[in-house]
Amino acid sequence: MKKTNTTILISLILAISLAMAGCSKKLTSTGSADRSLEYGFTGNESFSYMQSSKMIQSIVYMGQEVNTSVNSNMGFTARGKGIVNGDLILEITVDTLGMTLNSMGTNMKEDISSLKGKSFIMTMSTRGADKDLDEAESMTYSLAGLQTSNLKASFATIFPKLPKENVMIGYTWQDTDTVNINTETENAEMILITNSTVEAREEVKGYDCYRISYQVSGTRDGSSQTPQGLIVTNADVSGTGYYYFAVKEGIIVSDYSEVKTDGDLVIPTGESLPMYMTATMEFNLL
């Protein structure tokens, strides 16, 4: 029974870590100001990125707190392939994808080498909206033989949606967004309210950037299918962060966030367990 419950908890941890690693910011706005923000992946230049996350998850089981640490990383290169009908065409090539997990005496290291060097085409508007990730959805992989994911789950929110109107320093706006995550083993929905502020204009890595800070709150409800049965989760989500957007080049230079979840999960035995998680996530242009 102990081994079975351990497997159930690890399955849940993998499911949530995959979802949260892809949780990014969605931006819209109203009003007028002095500068328009648009993505500029339109030339022949390529841009390499690394996204990394560190998570600590706690589950109270049989009166004891079970702590798990999960570190993940994903590197990729984006190359613009032109604009068709107003939409950017991006070729995404996977450079690295891996995860390490430590929990209850179990250490796992996953190197998804089968996807290294693989490419897919994604499209989105110059504001980052209306993403088409059908090719990414077909690129699947498994983790520890327990969870299945695909690259659509990883890229659905990796480039923030930019404001429709112009911005200036001090400009603020609020957005409500829904993020759905669906794989062979997991279904989840996150409803997020984001309050954003253009804080400053700074030079970062040689780029002239706007620094945009944000506060996010919302909920995450989902279910995950494991070999032992269905796991159901409900949690409140809160977080803060900031990112740098290069004004001239139209690219994300870096993004940093800290996120917390506080909720509960129901395992296949019917038990409801308190669940807490803290995570830091970084996204950087290399």
Phi, psi and omega in degrees: 000319180298318180295320180297314180294325177299316179297320179299313183295320178296320178301317180295316181300317178298319181297313182290321181296322177296319181291314185288331179296333179265005183279110182239190185258140175247129188238132167221169182202167172226158180110186179222153181202213192244359182213132177268142178247125177217150175288144185239032177285065186242346182263198180270355184287144177251154182229125180258137183232157171227125175249127179227150179218148175232122184234142172235120182243137179237132176233129179271113184231123180053042176080001181240148179270122179256116183258142180224137174246136181228123174244132180225157177211148177215122177248141179206162177240130179251131179230127179289138180239018177108183179237130179233122180054038177084357181253141174287139174252120182242134171261120181252125177245127181282124178262321179203151179203118183201167181206142171237143183223135176231120182198133172049043179078004180256126178242126179234145173223117182249123175243104186278067186292339182295339180263353181297129180087352179282148182233156173211161179257131172234150176236154175199161176290168179294348175264357180090009180265172173054052180288136174249113184235034181299320180292323179294327181295332181279351180264097187252161175203161180242155179237120178056021181068012185247325184231145177245136177223175175216170185286344174297320179298329182278329188255357184301329184231019188286331174254115181301147175281127187272159180297147177284329182260172178290160180230165174209168178298131183096351181290133180232154176200162179236144180220140172250129187224148176243127179244120178254135179238120182225120175229185180295333185242356184217143171226127182212153176226128174246128175249117189237136173251122184242127173251119188240151180219132171280109189271319188197171173240118188225159173266123181228122180055033179085003180253141173279113191233152162271135171264120181244119178262159181208153171236133184232142175216154180167203182226155174226117178237137182193178177218149181225130181269121178243167177301337181268349181139189185273135174248131180243133182234146174219128184208151170269142183240137174215152181186168176222160178180186178201154175218160179248128179243121180287116189295311185287313186282335180071047181224155170282128179266319176200158179211132181226135180214154173235127187231142175234144171233146181218113184194211179212165178222150177246117181272168185303338178286351181098353180285141175257124185241133173297144183219135178225149178208140170238144182213143170242137182227135179234141179225116189228141169284129183274000000 
